[in-house]
Amino acid sequence: MKIALAQQNYHIGNFEENTRKIIQGINRAKEQGADLVVFSELCVCGYPPGDFLEFNDFINKCYEAVDNIKIHADTIGVIIGSPAINSRKEGKDHFNAAFLLYEKEIKAEIHKTLLPNYDVFDEYRYFEPAYEWNVMEFKGKKLAVTICEDIWNMGDNPLYRITPMEQLMPYKPDVMINISASPYNYAQDIVRNSIVKAHTVKYKLPMLYCNTVGSQTEIVFDGGSLVYDINGNKIKEMKYFEEDFQLFDLDTLSKKSGSSQVPSFGGDLGEVAFFSAAEVSAGIDTIQYLTDEKNMDEIYHALTLGIRDYFTKMGFTKAILGASGGIDSAVTQALAVEALGKENVRAILMPSQYSSSHSVTDAELLSKNLDNPYDIIPIKNIYEEFLAELKPIFKDLPFSIAEENIQSRARGNLLMAIANKFGYILLNTSNKSELATGYGTLYGDMAGGLSVLGDVYKTQVFALAKYINKKKELIPPNVITKPPSAELRPNQKDSDSLPEYDTLDRVLYEYIELRHGPKEIIEKGFDKALVHRVLKLVNTNEYKRNQFCPIIRISCKAFGIGRRVPIVGKYLS
C-alpha cells in the first residue's frame, strides 16, 4: 500500500480554500499512484477554530466541505480531520474527528480521545472525548488512526488516564497514522521525533505523522511531518515552515530488521525513549540553548511565516513600524521586509531631543540596506507642545516617567495616524524581556496590530540580528554593539532600570518557561534580591500585557492566550 502525506497550510473558516487545497492534494496523490492520502487535524475548517465551533452554521459548513471532498475520494482513500456531531445527549455537542473517505463515501469515523486543555490548547471547551476505539479497515490493512494529542500520553508522568494506542492494539493494527496540528516552539522537533520514535519502538509498528503548517494569529505550525519505520528508524522528516507532499510504501516501512534502537539526541539530554518539553529545556545552559544557530534559524523562519500568514490571511498588504535605530526595531524591520517584500514595509524615524545622532543615521542606513521606504518626523515640537499644555497641571514638578511616556505616546499617535491614512498595519517591536518586566509604554511603544518579537528574549534578539547579518550585512554593526536605550531622557540606558539582559533573561526563562518559583531559582545561584525584584516586575505588569496585541509564539510558554494569570493577584507581587 502506498500512503501519501499532504502537509498543507489552512485558513480557519475558509472552507472554499481549504477544500480546494485538500482536493488538489487528493489529485496529486492519484497522479503518483497512492492508495491512501492523509491530511492533518481539523484540516477542513482550520485549527484552532475556537468559538466558531459554537455556531451550527460553522459545523454545517464543515459537513458540506466533507461532502464536496468525498466526491474526489473515488479510487483513493482519504483521511481528513473535521468536527463531527455527537449524537448522544450527554457530553459536548461535537467530537474532534478523523474521517476515512473512499468510493465517494464516509467509510469510517474515529474521535480524538485526549483533548488538551493547557497552554494554547482549549479543546475540552468544545469537544467530547471518544467513547470507543476502533481501527479503520482499508484495502486489507488495519489503520490505527489517532489525532495529535492522542499519541502524547507518554513518559513517567502521563497527563491522561487513557492511552488510545493501548486501546487499539488488541485489534492488531498494521500501521499507526496520526493527524496533527502541533504548534512550533524551539524544542518541539526534538520532542516530536522522540515521541513518534518511541511509539514505533514500543508498539513495533511503523508510524506516519502528518502535521499542519502555517500561522494562525499567534500560533505557528511548522510542519515537519514524520515517518518512522517498524524498527524505529526515521525514514523522512518533511519540510519545515512550508507545504510539502511525500509518498511512502507501507510494505517497505513494515520490514523488520534485527534490532531496534531507542531515540538518541545527544548532548546532556542522554538517551531516553521520550523527551518532554521540560526535559529538553532543563539541565542546559539557558542562553546558549536560546541563542544557538539551530534555534535562530528556526525562529527566523517561524517569525517570517507568522508575519506573512497574518497579513495574507487577514487581507493586509503593507506594514509600518517605528524605527529607532535600536536592535529591536532593526530586527523587526528586517524580518518584515523578508516576509512582505521591501516595498511593503515603511519605517518611520521619530527622533526627539534625547535621540542620539547615530540612532538616526543607523536607522537610515538600515532602510537603505533593506531598500524599503522610510520617513523622518522629528517629535521635538510635538513634545514641547504637550508640555506647554500640561504645565498648568504639572506645575514645576521634577521631570519623571510622565514626560518620558509623552514622547512614546506621541510616536504611537504618529504611527497610527499614518497607518490609518494609508492602510498600514503597525508592527510592534517590543521584546519578551521588556514585556515581562513592564518596560514599555501603554498606548505608546506597546501599540501595534501584531507583535513580532514579543516571545523573543533580548539576548535572542541580538542573536537574531547576527543570524540575519550572516549572509549579508543588513543591520548596521553599531546597532548590534551599542548599549540598548529607550532614549527618553539624557544618557539613558536599559541597564539603569533593568538587570543586564544575560542575567535577566535567565531568570525570566526559569520563571516563565520552566515555571520555577523563587526558591528554586535562587538555589541555582541567582541573587535573592534580584530574583524577587524580577518576579515582582513580571507579576505586577500583567495589566499591561493584557492590553497588548497578538504575539507570534515561538517558545513553549508565550505571553498571550497560552499564559493565563490574574491581573489582580498578590502572588510574588
SVG drawing of the C-alpha trace seen along z (x, -y; Angstrom):
<svg xmlns="http://www.w3.org/2000/svg" viewBox="-30 -77 60 87">
<polyline fill="none" stroke="black" stroke-width="0.4" points="0.0,0.0 1.3,-3.4 0.4,-6.2 0.8,-10.0 1.2,-12.7 -0.1,-16.1 1.3,-18.8 -0.7,-21.9 -1.4,-25.5 -5.0,-26.1 -7.1,-29.2 -9.6,-29.0 -13.1,-29.2 -12.1,-29.5 -13.9,-26.4 -13.6,-27.1 -9.9,-27.5 -9.3,-24.6 -11.4,-22.3 -9.6,-23.4 -6.3,-22.6 -7.4,-19.2 -8.8,-18.2 -5.6,-19.4 -3.7,-17.1 -6.0,-14.2 -5.4,-14.7 -1.7,-14.8 -1.9,-11.6 -3.8,-9.9 -1.2,-11.1 1.5,-9.5 -0.3,-6.2 -1.2,-6.5 -3.8,-4.2 -4.3,-6.5 -3.6,-10.2 -3.5,-11.7 -4.2,-15.3 -3.9,-17.0 -6.1,-17.6 -9.2,-19.7 -7.9,-20.5 -11.5,-21.0 -12.1,-24.1 -8.5,-25.0 -7.0,-24.8 -7.8,-26.1 -11.4,-27.1 -12.2,-28.3 -15.7,-29.6 -16.6,-29.2 -17.4,-25.7 -20.4,-27.0 -22.2,-28.1 -24.3,-25.5 -23.7,-27.2 -20.0,-26.6 -20.5,-22.9 -22.9,-22.6 -20.2,-24.1 -17.7,-21.6 -20.1,-18.8 -20.7,-20.4 -17.0,-20.6 -16.6,-16.9 -19.4,-16.1 -17.5,-18.0 -14.3,-16.3 -15.6,-12.8 -16.7,-13.1 -13.0,-13.1 -12.3,-10.1 -13.5,-7.7 -10.5,-5.5 -8.3,-6.6 -8.7,-6.5 -8.6,-9.9 -8.1,-10.7 -9.2,-14.2 -9.8,-16.0 -13.1,-17.8 -15.5,-18.4 -18.2,-15.7 -21.6,-15.8 -22.1,-13.9 -25.4,-12.1 -25.7,-11.4 -27.4,-13.9 -24.7,-13.5 -21.4,-15.5 -20.3,-18.1 -22.1,-18.5 -19.1,-17.7 -16.0,-15.4 -12.7,-16.3 -12.8,-13.6 -11.0,-11.9 -12.9,-10.6 -11.9,-7.9 -13.3,-8.7 -13.4,-6.1 -15.6,-5.3 -17.3,-8.7 -18.5,-7.6 -17.5,-8.1 -16.2,-4.6 -15.1,-5.2 -15.1,-7.9 -12.9,-8.0 -12.8,-10.5 -10.0,-12.2 -9.6,-10.8 -7.1,-13.2 -8.3,-16.8 -5.5,-19.2 -6.6,-21.9 -3.3,-23.7 -1.1,-26.4 -2.6,-27.5 -5.0,-24.5 -8.6,-24.6 -10.2,-21.6 -12.1,-20.3 -14.1,-23.6 -15.7,-22.3 -15.2,-18.6 -16.3,-15.4 -13.6,-12.7 -14.0,-9.4 -16.4,-6.8 -14.9,-3.9 -11.8,-2.9 -11.6,-1.1 -9.1,-0.7 -10.0,-1.8 -10.0,1.1 -8.8,0.2 -7.7,2.4 -6.9,5.3 -5.0,3.2 -5.9,2.1 -5.1,-1.5 -4.6,-2.7 -5.6,-6.4 -5.1,-8.8 -5.4,-12.6 -2.5,-14.8 -2.6,-14.6 -3.7,-11.0 0.0,-10.0 1.4,-12.3 0.4,-10.4 3.9,-9.0 6.6,-9.4 6.8,-9.0 4.0,-11.4 1.3,-11.0 -1.4,-13.7 -4.3,-11.4 -5.7,-8.1 -6.3,-6.5 -3.7,-5.9 -5.6,-5.4 -2.9,-3.2 -3.3,-0.8 -7.0,-0.6 -6.2,0.0 -3.5,2.7 -5.9,5.6 -7.2,5.1 -3.7,5.9 -3.2,2.8 -0.7,2.8 0.3,-0.8 -0.1,-3.9 -1.3,-7.1 -1.5,-10.4 -3.1,-13.5 -1.9,-16.5 -1.9,-20.3 1.2,-20.6 2.4,-24.2 6.1,-25.2 8.4,-26.0 12.1,-25.8 12.2,-22.4 9.2,-20.8 11.1,-19.0 13.1,-17.1 10.0,-16.2 8.0,-15.1 10.8,-12.9 11.2,-11.3 7.5,-10.6 7.0,-9.2 10.1,-7.0 9.1,-5.8 5.8,-4.6 7.4,-2.6 9.8,-1.0 7.0,-0.3 4.3,1.0 6.6,2.4 4.6,0.7 5.5,-2.0 4.1,-5.5 3.1,-8.2 2.6,-11.5 1.0,-14.4 1.3,-17.8 -0.1,-21.1 2.0,-24.1 1.3,-27.8 0.4,-30.5 -2.9,-31.2 -2.6,-34.6 -0.3,-33.8 0.3,-30.2 2.9,-29.0 2.6,-25.4 5.9,-24.3 5.1,-21.2 8.0,-18.7 5.7,-15.7 7.4,-12.4 7.6,-8.9 9.3,-6.1 9.5,-2.5 8.7,0.6 12.3,0.7 12.3,-2.8 14.3,-4.4 13.4,-7.8 12.6,-7.5 11.5,-11.0 11.3,-14.4 9.3,-16.6 9.9,-20.3 9.6,-22.9 7.7,-26.1 6.4,-25.3 4.0,-23.0 5.2,-19.5 3.9,-16.3 5.6,-12.9 4.7,-9.3 5.6,-6.2 5.4,-2.5 3.8,-0.7 5.4,2.7 8.9,1.1 8.1,-0.6 6.9,2.7 10.0,4.7 11.6,5.8 15.4,5.7 17.4,7.4 17.3,4.7 15.6,1.5 17.2,-1.5 15.8,-4.0 15.9,-7.6 19.2,-9.4 19.5,-13.2 22.9,-13.7 24.1,-16.4 23.2,-16.5 19.8,-15.0 21.1,-11.5 19.4,-8.5 15.8,-8.1 12.7,-6.8 10.7,-10.0 11.6,-13.7 9.0,-16.1 9.4,-19.8 10.5,-20.3 13.2,-17.6 14.5,-19.3 14.6,-22.7 16.0,-21.7 19.7,-21.0 21.2,-23.1 22.8,-26.5 19.8,-28.7 21.4,-31.4 23.4,-29.1 20.3,-27.0 18.1,-30.0 20.6,-31.6 22.3,-28.7 22.3,-28.8 19.8,-26.0 17.2,-27.8 18.0,-31.1 17.4,-29.5 14.0,-28.1 12.9,-31.2 13.8,-33.4 11.6,-31.2 8.8,-30.9 8.6,-34.7 8.7,-35.4 6.0,-32.8 4.0,-34.3 4.1,-37.8 3.4,-36.6 0.4,-34.5 -1.1,-37.1 -1.1,-39.7 -2.1,-37.3 -5.0,-35.6 -6.2,-39.0 -6.1,-40.6 -3.4,-43.1 -0.5,-44.0 1.5,-46.8 3.3,-47.2 4.6,-50.2 6.9,-50.4 8.7,-52.9 12.5,-52.8 14.5,-53.9 18.0,-52.9 17.8,-50.2 18.2,-46.4 14.5,-45.5 13.1,-47.8 16.0,-46.8 15.4,-43.1 11.6,-43.6 12.1,-45.6 14.5,-43.1 12.0,-40.2 9.1,-42.2 11.0,-43.0 11.8,-39.3 8.1,-38.3 6.3,-41.0 8.7,-42.5 10.8,-45.7 8.2,-47.8 5.5,-46.9 7.4,-47.9 7.5,-51.6 9.8,-52.7 9.1,-56.0 12.0,-57.6 10.8,-59.9 13.8,-61.5 13.4,-63.7 16.0,-66.0 17.1,-62.9 17.8,-60.8 21.5,-60.3 22.6,-61.3 23.9,-57.8 20.4,-56.4 19.0,-58.4 21.9,-57.5 21.8,-53.9 18.0,-53.7 18.5,-55.5 21.4,-53.1 19.2,-50.1 16.4,-51.3 19.0,-51.9 20.4,-48.4 17.0,-46.9 15.8,-49.3 12.5,-49.9 10.7,-53.3 11.2,-55.5 10.3,-58.9 11.7,-61.2 9.3,-63.0 11.0,-64.8 8.8,-64.9 10.6,-67.8 7.9,-70.4 5.0,-68.0 6.6,-67.0 7.1,-70.6 3.5,-71.5 2.3,-68.7 4.5,-70.0 3.3,-73.6 -0.4,-72.5 0.3,-70.3 2.3,-73.0 -0.6,-74.4 -1.3,-70.9 2.3,-69.6 3.4,-73.0 7.1,-72.8 7.2,-69.1 10.5,-67.4 11.0,-65.5 9.7,-61.9 8.3,-58.9 5.3,-61.1 7.5,-63.2 9.3,-60.1 6.0,-58.4 4.6,-61.5 7.4,-61.0 6.5,-57.4 2.8,-58.1 3.4,-60.9 5.3,-58.4 2.4,-55.9 -0.1,-58.6 2.0,-59.4 2.4,-55.8 -1.3,-55.1 -2.2,-58.2 -0.1,-57.2 -1.4,-53.6 -5.0,-54.8 -4.4,-57.2 -2.7,-54.7 -4.0,-51.3 -0.9,-50.0 -0.8,-47.6 1.6,-48.7 4.2,-46.1 5.1,-46.2 8.8,-46.0 8.8,-45.2 10.7,-42.1 9.8,-39.4 12.3,-40.8 10.6,-44.2 7.1,-42.8 7.9,-40.5 9.2,-43.4 6.7,-46.1 9.5,-48.1 7.2,-49.7 4.6,-52.4 0.9,-51.5 -0.6,-53.3 3.0,-54.3 5.7,-51.8 3.3,-49.0 0.9,-49.9 0.5,-47.7 -1.6,-45.2 1.0,-42.3 3.9,-41.7 6.9,-40.3 9.4,-39.9 7.0,-39.6 8.1,-36.0 11.8,-36.6 14.1,-37.5 16.5,-40.4 19.5,-38.0 17.7,-36.2 17.1,-39.5 20.9,-40.1 21.4,-36.5 18.8,-37.0 20.5,-40.2 23.8,-38.3 21.9,-35.5 20.3,-38.0 23.7,-39.5 25.4,-36.2 24.7,-36.1 24.8,-39.8 25.3,-42.8 21.9,-44.4 21.8,-45.6 24.5,-48.2 27.1,-46.8 26.6,-49.8 23.0,-48.8 24.2,-45.4 27.1,-46.7 25.8,-49.8 24.1,-49.6 20.3,-49.3 18.5,-52.5 14.9,-53.9 16.4,-57.4 13.6,-59.1 16.0,-61.1 19.6,-62.2 22.2,-59.4 19.5,-56.7 20.4,-53.0 18.2,-50.0 20.6,-48.8 19.6,-51.8 16.2,-50.2 16.7,-46.5 19.4,-43.9 21.8,-43.1 19.9,-41.1 22.2,-38.0 21.1,-37.6 17.6,-38.9 16.7,-36.5 18.0,-33.5 15.8,-34.4 12.8,-35.1 13.2,-31.8 13.3,-29.9 10.1,-31.6 8.1,-31.8 9.1,-28.8 10.1,-26.4 7.6,-27.6 10.2,-27.6 9.4,-29.5 11.8,-32.0 13.3,-29.4 14.2,-27.1 15.7,-30.0 17.7,-31.3 19.1,-27.7 20.5,-27.8 22.8,-30.6 20.9,-33.8 20.9,-36.7 18.0,-36.6 17.1,-40.3 17.4,-40.3 15.1,-37.2 12.4,-38.7 12.6,-42.0 12.3,-40.4 9.4,-38.2 7.6,-41.1 8.0,-43.1 6.6,-40.2 3.5,-39.8 2.7,-43.4 2.8,-44.2 0.2,-41.7 -2.3,-44.5 0.0,-45.9 0.3,-42.6 -3.4,-42.0 -3.9,-45.0 -1.2,-44.0 -1.6,-42.9 -1.2,-39.3 2.3,-37.9 3.9,-35.4 4.6,-32.4 8.0,-30.6 8.6,-29.3 6.8,-26.7 5.3,-29.5 4.5,-32.8 2.6,-35.7 -1.0,-35.8 -3.6,-33.0 -1.2,-30.3 -0.5,-32.1 -3.4,-32.8 -2.6,-34.6 -4.7,-37.0 -4.2,-40.8 -5.3,-41.4 -3.2,-39.0 -0.9,-39.1 1.4,-36.2 5.0,-37.3 3.9,-40.9"/>
</svg>
